[in-house]
Each structure stands twice: as structure tokens, then as C-alpha cells.
Amino acid sequence: MLERIERYAQRALTLADDFVQLARAESQTYLLEPVNLAELMIDASDEVWPQAHAKRIALDTATDSHDSGDDARTRQHSE
């Protein structure tokens, strides 16, 4: 019974924290700017590459972009 109460209390605290973060996000002003999605994809794949490699998951970061697609494959395979 106490374990169930603890789980519910933890869930309530998590929800409260999520609402606080949402309120903060909604109160901020944001500056929109262009983003290079190929670079973003490369950065994201670099972040998860160690975990993927450990689990033998292949990451394919090839893009249609001529200026960054080759770099993406080179960076991924060189690590």
C-alpha cells in the first residue's frame, strides 16, 4: 500500500514539475532563426552514437545535401 502511495506521490510531483516547466516555456519569448537540419541531425547522431554502437545499432546520417552529407557519413564511421 505504501509503495502505491509513493508511486502516486512521485507521479504527482513529476506532473507538477512538468507544469512549471511548461509555464516557464510559455512565458518566454523566442527568436526564430534558420537551422541547418543536416548539421542538427549530425549533432544528434553524434550524441547517441556511443549508445547505438554499444547496442550494435547502425545510424545512417546520409543526406541529400551535397555540402554536408559526405561529412555526416565520414564523421559517423570515423568514430
FIBAKE-898493 format. One record per residue: x, y, z of N, C-alpha, C, O in turn. Coordinates in nm, 2 decimals, decimal comma. Atoms other than C-alpha are relative to their C-alpha. Layout:
REM residues N
   n.px   n.py   n.pz  ca.px  ca.py  ca.pz   c.px   c.py   c.pz   o.px   o.py   o.pz
      X      Y      Z      X      Y      Z      X      Y      Z      X      Y      Z
...
This chain:
REM residues 79
   n.px   n.py   n.pz  ca.px  ca.py  ca.pz   c.px   c.py   c.pz   o.px   o.py   o.pz
   0,08  -0,12   0,00   0,00   0,00   0,00   0,09   0,13   0,00   0,06   0,22  -0,07
  -0,09  -0,11  -0,01   0,28   0,24   0,09   0,07   0,02  -0,13   0,10   0,14  -0,17
  -0,07  -0,01   0,13   0,46   0,16  -0,24  -0,09   0,07  -0,10  -0,05   0,15  -0,18
   0,10  -0,06   0,09   0,14   0,26  -0,43  -0,01   0,15   0,03  -0,01   0,23  -0,07
   0,00  -0,14  -0,04   0,12   0,59  -0,24   0,12   0,07  -0,04   0,11   0,18  -0,09
  -0,12  -0,06   0,05   0,48   0,66  -0,31   0,00   0,02  -0,15   0,05   0,13  -0,19
   0,01  -0,02   0,15   0,43   0,60  -0,68  -0,09   0,11  -0,04  -0,05   0,19  -0,13
   0,09  -0,11   0,03   0,13   0,83  -0,69   0,06   0,13   0,04   0,04   0,23  -0,04
  -0,06  -0,13  -0,05   0,31   1,10  -0,49   0,12   0,04  -0,10   0,13   0,15  -0,14
  -0,10  -0,03   0,10   0,61   1,07  -0,73  -0,05   0,05  -0,13   0,00   0,14  -0,19
   0,06  -0,04   0,12   0,39   1,09  -1,03  -0,06   0,14   0,01  -0,05   0,22  -0,08
   0,06  -0,14  -0,03   0,21   1,40  -0,88   0,11   0,10  -0,01   0,09   0,21  -0,06
  -0,12  -0,09   0,00   0,55   1,57  -0,82   0,05   0,02  -0,14   0,09   0,13  -0,18
  -0,05  -0,01   0,14   0,66   1,49  -1,18  -0,10   0,09  -0,08  -0,05   0,17  -0,16
   0,10  -0,08   0,07   0,33   1,63  -1,32   0,01   0,15   0,04   0,01   0,24  -0,05
  -0,01  -0,14  -0,04   0,37   1,95  -1,11   0,12   0,06  -0,06   0,12   0,18  -0,10
  -0,12  -0,05   0,06   0,73   1,99  -1,23  -0,02   0,03  -0,15   0,03   0,13  -0,20
   0,02  -0,01   0,15   0,62   1,94  -1,59  -0,09   0,13  -0,02  -0,06   0,20  -0,12
   0,09  -0,12   0,02   0,35   2,21  -1,55   0,08   0,13   0,03   0,06   0,23  -0,04
  -0,09  -0,11  -0,03   0,61   2,45  -1,40   0,09   0,03  -0,12   0,10   0,15  -0,16
  -0,08  -0,01   0,12   0,84   2,39  -1,70  -0,08   0,05  -0,11  -0,03   0,14  -0,19
   0,09  -0,05   0,11   0,55   2,44  -1,94  -0,03   0,15   0,02  -0,03   0,22  -0,08
   0,03  -0,14  -0,03   0,46   2,77  -1,77   0,12   0,09  -0,03   0,10   0,20  -0,09
  -0,13  -0,08   0,03   0,82   2,89  -1,80   0,02   0,01  -0,15   0,05   0,12  -0,20
  -0,02   0,00   0,14   0,84   2,79  -2,16  -0,10   0,09  -0,07  -0,07   0,17  -0,17
   0,10  -0,09   0,07   0,51   2,97  -2,25   0,02   0,15   0,03  -0,02   0,23  -0,04
  -0,02  -0,14  -0,04   0,62   3,29  -2,07   0,12   0,06  -0,07   0,14   0,18  -0,07
  -0,12  -0,05   0,06   0,95   3,32  -2,26  -0,03   0,04  -0,15  -0,13  -0,01  -0,21
   0,01  -0,03   0,14   0,99   3,49  -2,59   0,11  -0,07  -0,08   0,22  -0,09  -0,02
  -0,10   0,08   0,08   1,17   3,30  -2,87   0,04   0,08  -0,12  -0,05   0,15  -0,18
  -0,05  -0,05   0,12   1,38   3,42  -3,15   0,01  -0,11  -0,10   0,10  -0,20  -0,08
  -0,01   0,10   0,10   1,32   3,21  -3,46   0,12   0,03  -0,10   0,13   0,14  -0,14
  -0,11  -0,02   0,09   1,62   3,16  -3,68   0,02  -0,13  -0,09  -0,03  -0,24  -0,05
  -0,02   0,12   0,09   1,71   2,93  -3,97   0,09  -0,10   0,06   0,19  -0,07   0,14
  -0,08   0,11  -0,05   1,85   2,59  -3,88   0,04  -0,09  -0,11  -0,04  -0,12  -0,20
  -0,05   0,10   0,10   2,07   2,36  -4,09  -0,04  -0,14   0,05   0,02  -0,19   0,15
   0,05   0,13  -0,06   1,88   2,03  -4,04   0,11  -0,11  -0,02   0,11  -0,20   0,06
  -0,10   0,10   0,02   2,17   1,83  -4,18   0,10   0,00   0,12   0,14  -0,10   0,17
  -0,09  -0,02  -0,11   2,40   1,97  -3,91  -0,06  -0,04   0,13   0,00  -0,11   0,22
   0,07   0,04  -0,12   2,14   1,92  -3,64  -0,01  -0,15   0,01   0,01  -0,21   0,11
   0,00   0,14   0,00   2,10   1,56  -3,75   0,13  -0,06   0,04   0,14  -0,16   0,11
  -0,13   0,05  -0,02   2,47   1,50  -3,74   0,03   0,02   0,15   0,09  -0,07   0,22
  -0,03  -0,02  -0,14   2,50   1,66  -3,39  -0,08  -0,10   0,09  -0,03  -0,15   0,18
   0,08   0,09  -0,08   2,21   1,45  -3,26   0,05  -0,14  -0,01   0,05  -0,22   0,09
  -0,06   0,13   0,01   2,36   1,13  -3,40   0,13  -0,02   0,07   0,16  -0,12   0,12
  -0,12   0,01  -0,08   2,69   1,21  -3,25  -0,02  -0,02   0,15   0,05  -0,09   0,22
   0,04   0,01  -0,14   2,52   1,24  -2,91  -0,04  -0,15   0,03   0,00  -0,19   0,14
   0,05   0,14  -0,04   2,36   0,89  -2,93   0,09  -0,11  -0,06   0,07  -0,23  -0,04
  -0,08   0,10   0,06   2,64   0,72  -3,13   0,06  -0,10   0,10   0,06  -0,22   0,07
  -0,06   0,10  -0,09   2,81   0,56  -2,83  -0,10  -0,11   0,05  -0,07  -0,23   0,05
   0,10   0,10  -0,04   2,49   0,40  -2,71  -0,05  -0,09  -0,11  -0,06  -0,21  -0,09
   0,04   0,08   0,12   2,39   0,29  -3,06   0,11  -0,10  -0,03   0,08  -0,22  -0,06
  -0,12   0,09   0,03   2,74   0,14  -3,11   0,00  -0,11   0,10   0,02  -0,23   0,06
   0,00   0,10  -0,11   2,72  -0,04  -2,78  -0,11  -0,11  -0,02  -0,09  -0,23   0,01
   0,11   0,09   0,03   2,39  -0,20  -2,89   0,00  -0,05  -0,14  -0,10  -0,12  -0,18
  -0,01   0,04   0,14   2,51  -0,26  -3,24  -0,11   0,05  -0,09  -0,16  -0,03  -0,18
   0,10  -0,07   0,08   2,26  -0,02  -3,39   0,07   0,09  -0,10   0,15   0,17  -0,06
  -0,06  -0,09   0,10   2,36   0,14  -3,72  -0,07   0,13  -0,01  -0,20   0,13  -0,02
   0,06  -0,13   0,02   2,30   0,51  -3,76   0,03   0,04  -0,14   0,15   0,05  -0,18
  -0,02  -0,04   0,14   2,25   0,63  -4,12  -0,03   0,15   0,00  -0,14   0,20   0,01
   0,02  -0,15   0,00   2,31   1,01  -4,14   0,02   0,06  -0,14   0,05   0,18  -0,15
  -0,02  -0,05   0,13   2,33   1,04  -4,51  -0,12   0,09  -0,03  -0,23   0,07   0,01
   0,10  -0,10   0,04   2,15   1,34  -4,66   0,01   0,03  -0,15   0,10  -0,02  -0,21
  -0,01  -0,04   0,14   2,07   1,48  -5,00   0,08   0,12  -0,02   0,12   0,15  -0,14
  -0,08  -0,12   0,01   2,27   1,78  -4,92   0,14  -0,03  -0,04   0,21  -0,12   0,02
  -0,14   0,03   0,05   2,60   1,78  -5,12   0,11   0,05   0,09   0,22   0,00   0,10
  -0,10  -0,06  -0,08   2,78   2,00  -4,87   0,02  -0,06   0,13   0,12  -0,05   0,19
  -0,02   0,06  -0,14   2,72   1,80  -4,55  -0,03  -0,15   0,00   0,01  -0,21   0,10
   0,04   0,15  -0,01   2,60   1,45  -4,64   0,13  -0,08   0,01   0,13  -0,18   0,09
  -0,12   0,08   0,00   2,95   1,32  -4,71   0,07   0,01   0,14   0,12  -0,08   0,19
  -0,06  -0,02  -0,13   3,08   1,48  -4,39  -0,07  -0,08   0,11  -0,01  -0,13   0,20
   0,07   0,08  -0,10   2,80   1,31  -4,19   0,04  -0,14   0,00   0,07  -0,20   0,10
  -0,05   0,14   0,01   2,90   0,97  -4,32   0,14  -0,02   0,05   0,17  -0,11   0,12
  -0,14   0,00  -0,04   3,27   1,04  -4,26   0,01   0,01   0,15   0,08  -0,07   0,21
   0,00  -0,02  -0,14   3,21   1,16  -3,91  -0,05  -0,12   0,08   0,00  -0,16   0,18
   0,06   0,11  -0,06   2,99   0,87  -3,82   0,09  -0,12   0,00   0,10  -0,19   0,10
  -0,08   0,12   0,02   3,22   0,60  -3,95   0,14   0,01   0,06   0,20  -0,09   0,09
  -0,14  -0,01  -0,05   3,54   0,75  -3,82   0,01  -0,01   0,15   0,12  -0,02   0,21
  -0,01   0,01  -0,15   3,44   0,73  -3,45   0,01  -0,14   0,05   0,02  -0,16   0,17
